[in-house]
Amino acid sequence: MNYAHLIEKLQILPADKQAEVLDFVEYLVDHFSKPVPPIFSECSEHDFSKLSMTQAMRGLEDEPALYTEADTKERWQ
């Protein structure tokens, strides 16, 4: 679809629908024209893994330990 065809289609629509199309186009431009933050584009696999684990464990800092070293039957060196 070229621009002329798109404009023809838009002109057929009522004014309120043209406004909706414009709003949607502005949303797409705003959403997809922003550059990707460097933290995501330059994140190594190790950094991502560390961040993921940190986020997964968030809120569990005050949880009581279910097991202690005394609960182990065999100790690996």
C-alpha positions as CSV (number, residue, x, y, z in Angstrom):
1,M,0.0,0.0,0.0
2,N,1.4,3.4,-1.0
3,Y,0.7,6.8,0.6
4,A,-1.7,7.8,-2.1
5,H,-3.8,4.7,-1.6
6,L,-3.7,5.3,2.2
7,I,-4.9,8.9,1.8
8,E,-7.7,7.8,-0.5
9,K,-8.9,5.3,2.2
10,L,-8.6,7.9,4.9
11,Q,-10.6,10.5,3.0
12,I,-13.5,8.0,2.7
13,L,-13.8,7.8,6.5
14,P,-15.8,10.2,8.6
15,A,-13.9,12.9,10.5
16,D,-14.2,11.1,13.9
17,K,-12.7,7.9,12.4
18,Q,-9.9,9.9,10.7
19,A,-9.1,11.4,14.1
20,E,-8.9,7.8,15.6
21,V,-6.5,6.8,12.8
22,L,-4.4,9.8,13.5
23,D,-4.3,9.1,17.2
24,F,-3.3,5.5,16.5
25,V,-0.6,6.6,14.1
26,E,0.8,9.0,16.7
27,Y,0.8,6.2,19.3
28,L,2.8,4.0,16.9
29,V,5.2,6.7,16.1
30,D,5.7,7.5,19.8
31,H,6.0,3.9,20.8
32,F,8.3,2.6,18.0
33,S,10.4,5.7,17.3
34,K,12.1,5.7,20.8
35,P,15.6,4.2,20.8
36,V,16.1,1.1,22.9
37,P,17.6,2.1,26.3
38,P,21.3,1.1,26.4
39,I,20.8,-1.1,29.4
40,F,18.8,-3.5,27.3
41,S,20.8,-3.3,24.1
42,E,24.2,-3.7,25.8
43,C,23.2,-6.2,28.5
44,S,25.3,-9.3,28.5
45,E,23.9,-12.8,29.2
46,H,25.6,-12.7,32.7
47,D,24.1,-9.3,33.5
48,F,20.7,-10.4,32.4
49,S,20.9,-13.6,34.5
50,K,22.0,-11.6,37.5
51,L,19.2,-9.1,37.1
52,S,16.6,-11.9,36.6
53,M,17.7,-13.7,39.8
54,T,17.6,-10.4,41.7
55,Q,14.1,-9.7,40.5
56,A,12.9,-13.3,41.2
57,M,14.2,-13.1,44.7
58,R,12.8,-9.6,45.4
59,G,10.7,-9.6,48.5
60,L,12.1,-12.8,49.9
61,E,14.9,-11.2,52.0
62,D,13.0,-11.5,55.2
63,E,11.8,-15.0,54.6
64,P,12.9,-17.5,57.3
65,A,15.4,-20.2,56.2
66,L,13.6,-23.5,55.7
67,Y,16.8,-25.6,56.1
68,T,20.2,-25.1,57.7
69,E,23.5,-26.8,57.2
70,A,22.7,-29.1,60.1
71,D,19.9,-30.6,58.0
72,T,22.3,-32.0,55.4
73,K,23.1,-35.7,55.5
74,E,26.3,-35.5,53.5
75,R,28.6,-32.6,53.0
76,W,30.3,-32.1,49.6
77,Q,33.7,-30.5,49.6
